Amino acid sequence: MATDSEKKEYLEHMVEQRGYVLESHKLLAEHDLDALKALNGVATACYLEERLLDDRTKELLFIVSMTALKLPKRAIQNHIKLALDLGITPQEILEAIEILLPEAGVPTLSHGLEAWAEVVGAEPFALEIETYEGGPVEQGRRPWTSG
């Protein structure tokens, strides 16, 4: 059984290595430090260590895969911020997210767009029109039809 000191030391190592730890990392540190070390070893080998894919490509792949899995926006946004720090433009990130549309559909695209817009400060086109946002629909009329 790991001591509190060993758990703290390993989590601090992870923060130095990757810049953050997740709540799931803290849970594993408390209850199964060996599993955390194994998990971190895979992440280190695939993501943190120098390999053929550059950091920019890895971040775009993380954004797309995390969006496809509909992970919490906070997690996607962390990688959007890292991508921006690497010099990836908001437009490049948007285009990566848009690639999801044909395979993952509109709900997944919308999830990614929300995460992206909050980070980059993107606003929708300002146009005063009546929109349907899940409100009441007139009897016998679909919100997407004119009659």
C-alpha positions, 0 to 999 in steps of 0.5 A, spaced: 500 500 500 502 506 497 503 512 503 500 519 502 507 521 501 508 516 495 501 518 492 503 526 493 510 525 490 507 521 484 501 526 482 506 532 483 511 528 478 505 528 473 503 535 474 511 537 472 510 532 466 504 534 463 502 540 467 495 538 470 492 532 474 485 530 473 480 528 479 480 521 476 488 521 477 487 523 484 482 518 485 487 512 482 493 515 486 488 514 493 486 507 491 490 504 486 497 508 485 500 502 481 494 503 476 495 510 475 502 509 474 500 504 468 495 509 465 500 515 466 506 510 462 501 509 456 499 516 456 507 518 456 509 513 451 503 515 446 502 523 447 508 526 452 514 523 449 517 525 442 515 521 436 513 522 429 507 526 430 508 533 432 505 536 438 500 540 434 498 534 430 497 530 437 493 536 440 488 536 434 487 529 434 485 530 441 480 535 440 477 531 435 477 524 439 475 527 445 469 531 441 467 525 438 467 521 445 463 527 447 467 528 453 466 534 458 467 540 455 472 542 460 477 537 457 476 539 450 477 546 452 484 544 455 486 541 449 483 547 445 487 552 449 494 547 449 493 547 441 492 555 441 498 555 445 502 551 440 500 556 435 494 553 432 489 558 429 482 558 432 480 556 424 484 550 424 481 548 430 474 549 428 476 545 421 478 539 425 472 539 429 468 540 423 471 534 420 466 530 425 460 532 422 459 526 416 461 521 421 459 523 428 453 528 426 450 534 428 450 533 436 457 531 436 459 537 432 455 542 436 458 539 442 465 541 439 463 548 437 460 550 444 467 548 447 471 551 441 466 558 441 467 559 449 475 558 449 476 563 443 470 568 444 466 566 438 459 569 437 454 567 432 452 571 427 448 577 429 441 577 426 434 578 429 430 572 426 425 568 430 429 561 432 426 555 435 430 553 441 425 548 444 420 552 446 412 551 444 410 550 437 404 552 434 398 546 434 399 542 427 405 546 425 413 544 425 418 549 427 422 547 420 416 548 416 412 555 413 405 552 414 
